Amino acid sequence: MAISVPEVNLTTEQLLEEPWAPLGLVPSGTEAVRSPRGLEFLTYEACVAVLRDTNLGCGLPELFMASGVTDERPVKIADESVNNAEGARHVRLRTAMGSFFVPARVEALRGQVRQMISDLLDKAERPEGFDLADEVIKHIPSKLFAMLLGVAEDESEFIGRISEETIAVFSMDPELEEAVRRAYAEEDAWVEALLSRPGAAEGDNLVAHLLAQKDAGKLDAEEVHNAVVTLLAASVDTTQGLAGLMMWAFIENPEQWQQLRSDLSLVPGAVLEAARWRPGNAWTFRIALTDTEVRGIPVSAGEPIFALVGSANRDPQAFSDPDRFDITRTGVPAPLNWSVGRHFCMGRMLAVMELEELLRATATRWNGVRHADPEAAAAAPYGSPLKSLPVIVDAV
C-alpha cells in the first residue's frame, strides 16, 4: 500500500527563517511531505535513513543547475568532487583527503586556535560594545584554513570571502547565479596558482599532503585541484554560521551561560546542543540515483530529496522537550548538521574544536553577554548572526 505524503506549501524562505517550521505544519510523527521543492523528510530517523541511503547521491551538478550555474568548469568540478563521488572512487578520494584530518592533527592545532581567538578578542573587546561576528567569529575559520593550506595569514581574508560566495550555490537561488559563477572562476584560478607555488609540496600542510597523495598514485593532478576547491568552498561559511548562532543561543538563554561558566566541562556538549538548537544549515540535499523507495515512498531517478536538518534536530521523538536549549543533555543522538554516513563532513572535528575554543574563551572572559540593541536583535532574520552580532559583554 502506497504511503500517503502530505503536500505543504513549504518555501525556502520559511526554512531559512525557521529551520524547524515544517514540524508545525503537519501532525506529529509525519515523516515526509511534498513541497514545491520536492520530497522533504522531517523526522530524525527518516533524515538519517535518507543520508545513509546509497541510492541517493549528493546531486551537486543538480544544485548548480538549480542555481542557474551551467558553466562547464564548475559543474565538472562539482560532479567529480569527493562530495559527489560514489562507490570505490568515493572511498579512494575520501581516504586520500580524510587522512589529513586525523584527531591528532586537530588536537595539535588546538593551542594555536586558542591563542588566535584570544588575540582576536583582545583586539575587539570594548566597554561600549563590538560586533562579535564581524570582528572575531568570521576570522577564526578563515585564519585556521590559511594555516592548514600553508599560506600567509593575510590570505585568510580571501579565503573567508571566496568560501562565503561559492557556498551560496547551496541556497539554490537563481538570482545568485552571476555571483556564484564569478566566485567559482576566481577560486579555480587561485587554487591553480596555489598548487604551482614554489615549495607547494613541502611542509606539514593540506596542499603538501594532497600532492604527496598524488605522488603515491592515490590521486591524480585534477583530483588534487578539485579537492582543494571543494575543501576551500566548505572551509569557512558553515563553521562561521554555527559560531554566530551558538553565541546567539547563549545570549537568549543567560541561565545556560551561567551554568556553562560554573562548569567548563560542559563545553563539548554545549557546542553540540547549540548546533542542534540553532543549526546553520536548514537542509541537506540529495537526489535519487535510480528508481527506488525511501522510507516506503516511491521516488524516481533524478527526483530531488531534502533531509530537513532543522526539523530533525527538533524532533520530539529523538529529543525530549526539543525546543528547550539545554547544555546538560546526555544520551541523545548527534545533531545532523554534519550529516551521517558515507558523506559525513570530513571537517567536523576541526569545526567542533573551533567552536569549543570560542566558547571556552568567551565563558572564561565574560560574566555575561547581551545584545547591544535588543530591539534590533529581536527583529533580525534568523541568519543575521552569520554577518553581524553586536554585543555588550561584562568582563570578568
N, C-alpha and C positions, 0 to 999 in steps of 0.2 A: 504494500500500500504506500502510495506517494506521501511524503511528509509535507504538510501544509506550511508554507513560508509566508508570513505576513508581508504586505507591501507597505512601506512607510516613505513619506516624503522627506527623507534624511538628506541634508546637504553637507557639502564640505565645510561651508562656513559654520554650521552648527557644531560640527565635530571639532573644529579648530577653536571654537569659543568655549565649548564644554565637552571634553572628550568622552564623558560618560553619558551624554544626553540620550542615546538610544535606549538606555535602561528605563527611562521614564516614559517611553512611547509604546511599550509592549508589556504584556503580562509577565510576571516574574517567571524566570526559568526559560523564557524563549531563547532558543539558541541562535537563530538566524533570521534575518529579514532581507527583503529585496528593496533596494532603493534605486534612484536614477543612476547611481554609480555602478551597481552590480550587486552581487551576493555578499552580505555583510554578516559576520559571525560575532556574537556578543559575549557569550559566557567564557569563563576562564578555560574550562575543559575543552570547549569547542575550538577556541583560538589555539590552544596547544596542539590539538589534532590537526588544524589547518597548517600550522607552522612545521609540523613534523611530516606532513603528507608528501611522499616522494613523487606523487602525480601532480603536484603543484610546484611551479617554479617561481622565481622572483620576478620574472617579467620585466626586466629593466628596459629592453628596447621598447616595450609597450608603454612604459612610463614616459619615455622620451617622446614617443609619438603622441601620447595624450597631452603632453605639454607643448606640442607643436614643433618640437625639435626633430627635424628629419635629416639633418646633415649626416652624411655617411660616416664621418670620422667619429663623433661622439657616440653614435648609435653602435658602431662596430666595437668601440672600446667597452661600452656597457654590455654588449652581447657576449664578448669574450672574457669579461672580468670574472674573478672568483665568485662574486656575488650572484652571477647568473649561470655559472657552470654547474653541471650535474655529473653524477656518476664518478668514474675513475679520474676524469680530468679535474673535477672539483676537489677530490681528495688530494691529488698531486699539488694543485695550486695552493690549497689551504694549508697543507703540510709545510710547503716551502715558505709561505708567508707567516703562518702562525708560529713557526719555530723561533721567530724573533720575539714574540710576545709571551715569554715564559714568566712564571711567577717570580723567579729570582731576579730577572731584569727589572720587573715592575718595582719590586721592593728596593732594589739598588737605586732607583730613581726617586724614591720617596723623600729622602733627605733634601735633594735638590728642589723638588717641588715645594716642600715645606718652607725652605728658605725663600724661594721665589714668591710664594704667597705672602710671607711675612714682609718682604720688601715692598710688594705692591700695596699692602695695607698701610705700611708706614708712610708711604707717599700719598695715599688717598685720604686717610682719615683727617677730618677737620671737625671742630666742635659744631659748626653751623650745618654740617651735613655734607654728603657727597653721593655720587652715583655709583653704587656698588657694582652694577652690571657693566657700565661703561669704563670705569676706572680700574676695576680689579678683575671681575669674572671673565670678561671677554679675552683677557690677555693670558689666562692660565693655560688653556689647551693649545693655543697657538704657539706660545713660548715653549711648551713641552714638545710639541711636534717639530719645531725647529731643532730642538735638541736631539730628537730621535733621528731626524734626517741628516744631522751633522752639518747644518748650515748656520750662518751667523744669526744671532738673536734679532738683529734688525730686520731680518726677513720674515719674522713672525707676523708682522702687520699684513703682508701679502698673503700669508698662509691663512690667517683669520678671514680676510675678505674673500679670497677665492673659494674657501670652503663654504662660506655662507651663500655665495652666489651660485655655486654649482649644485649644492644640495637642494636648492629651491625647486629642482626638477621634480622632487617627490611631492610637491603640492599639487602637481598635475593641473597647473593653471596655464592655459594657452597664452594668457596675457603676458607671461614672463618669458615667452619663447626667445625674444631677441636678447634679453639679458642673460639667459641661461646659455644660449648659443655662443655669445661673446666670451662668457666666463670659461666655458669648456675649451674654446680655442686658445685662450690665454693660458689656462692651466696646462694644456697639452704642450704648448711651446716651452713653458717654464720647466716642465719635467724633462723634456728632451734636452734642454740646456743643462739641467742639473746632473743628469746621468753622464754628460760629456765633460764635466768639470775635471780639471787635473786632480788626481788623488781621490776621485769618487769611490774607488774600490778599496780605499784604506780606512782603517778605524773601526770602532765598535758602534756602528750606527745602522739604521734601516737600509739605506742605499747600499752600503758595503755588503750587508747581509744578503740582499737580493742579488747583487752582482756575483757574490760567491756562490749562490744557488745556481746562477746561470753557468758559471764556470764548472760546477759539479754536474751539469747536464740535467738539473731538475726544473729549470725554467729556460725559456728562450728569451731573446732580447725584447721582443714585443710584449711578452708576458711580464717582464720586469717593468717595462714602461707602464703597462696597464695597471700593474699592482700599485705603483706609486700614485698614479692618477686616482685610483679607487680609494686608497687609504687617505690621500690628501683631501679628497672631497668630503670624507667622513670624519676628518680629524678634529674638527672644532665645534661645528654647529650643534650637534646633539648634546655634547657634554656641557657646552655653554648654556644651552637652554635648560638642562636639568639643574645646573647650579643656581641659576636665577630663580627657577620655580621652587627649588629646595629652600632657599633663603626666604622667599615669599611665604612658604608654608609655615616657617617658624615665626615670621612677623605676625601672621594671622593667628598663631597659637602660642602666645607668650608663655603659657604654663609649661608647654613642651620644651621651650628654650631653657627655662629654669631647671627643669628635670635633667636635660642634657648637661647643663653646666655643673650640676651636682654629681654627675656620674658620666665621665667621658668614655667609659667602656661601652656606652650606648651608641657611640658614633657610627660603627658599621651598620647596625640595624636601623638607625635613624636615616642613613643615606638611602637604604632600600625602601623604607617606609615613605620617604619623601618622593622617591621615584614612582612608587605605586600611587600615591595620593594626588600628585601633580605631574603626570607624565608629560614629557616634551613631545612625544610622538603619539598622535591620536590613533593611528592605524599602521599596520604592516601590509603591504600589497603582495598578492600572489596571483598567478594566472594558471589556468588548467592546461597542462601539457598534453592531455589526451582526454577523450570522453571518459568520465569517471563518476564516482559518487563521493560526496563529502558529508559525513555525518548523516548518511542515508538520503542526501539530496542530490539528484542527478545534476551534473554540470557538463557542459560541452567544452571541447578543446578550444582554447582561446578565451574562455569566459573569465572576466575579472572577478577576483575574490579578495575580500578585506578581512583581516583579523583585527578587530577593534580593540586595541591595547587599552585605551581609556576605559572602555566598558568592562573588559576582562579584569582590570585592576580594581574595579569597584564591585565585582560580582559577589553578592552576599552568600553564594554557595561556596565560595573559596575564602572569603574574608568576613569574619564577624564584624558587625557594625562598620561596614566598609567606608561610610562617609566620614568617619572619625579619623583624625590624624593622631596616631598613637605610636610613638617611637619605641615602646616596650613590647610590641607584638612579637610573639615567638611561635614557632611551629606552623608558620604559614608558607605557602608556596612563593617562589620568587616572582617579582613583578615581571611582566613580559616586555618591558622597554627594550631589552637587548635581544629579544627573540629567544627561541629554543631550537633544538635540532641541528641539522647539518649546516644551516646558515646562521647559527648563533654568532653574535658580534665578536670578532677577534679582539677588539679593543676594550672589551668590557672591564677587564681588570685594571687597565690604565684609567678609564673613566671613573670607576668606583674609587680608586686610590686618590685621584684629584679631588673628588667630592668629599672624601673623608678628611683630607688635609685642609680643605677650605673650611669645613665645619669645625674641625678641631681648633684651627687657628682663631676663628671668629668667636667660638664659645669660650676660649681662654682669655680673649682680649676684652670682650664686651659683656657687661652685666645685662644689657638689654639692647634690642634693635627695633626700630619702628619706622613706619613710613614718614618721609619728610612732609608729604602732603596727603593725609589720609583720604580726603575727598577725591582727589585726582586718582589715587590708587584704587579706590572703590569703583570708579568709573572706567578704569583702564581695561583694555582687552585682556583675555586670558594669557596670551603670549607676550605681553608687554615686558616681563622681566628678562626676556631674551635680549632686549635692546636697552632698557633703562630701568633702574631700580633705585630711585633717590631715597636715601635713608639718613636717619639720625641715630647715632649709637651712644650708649652710656658706657664709657670706658671703665675698665676695672681700676 
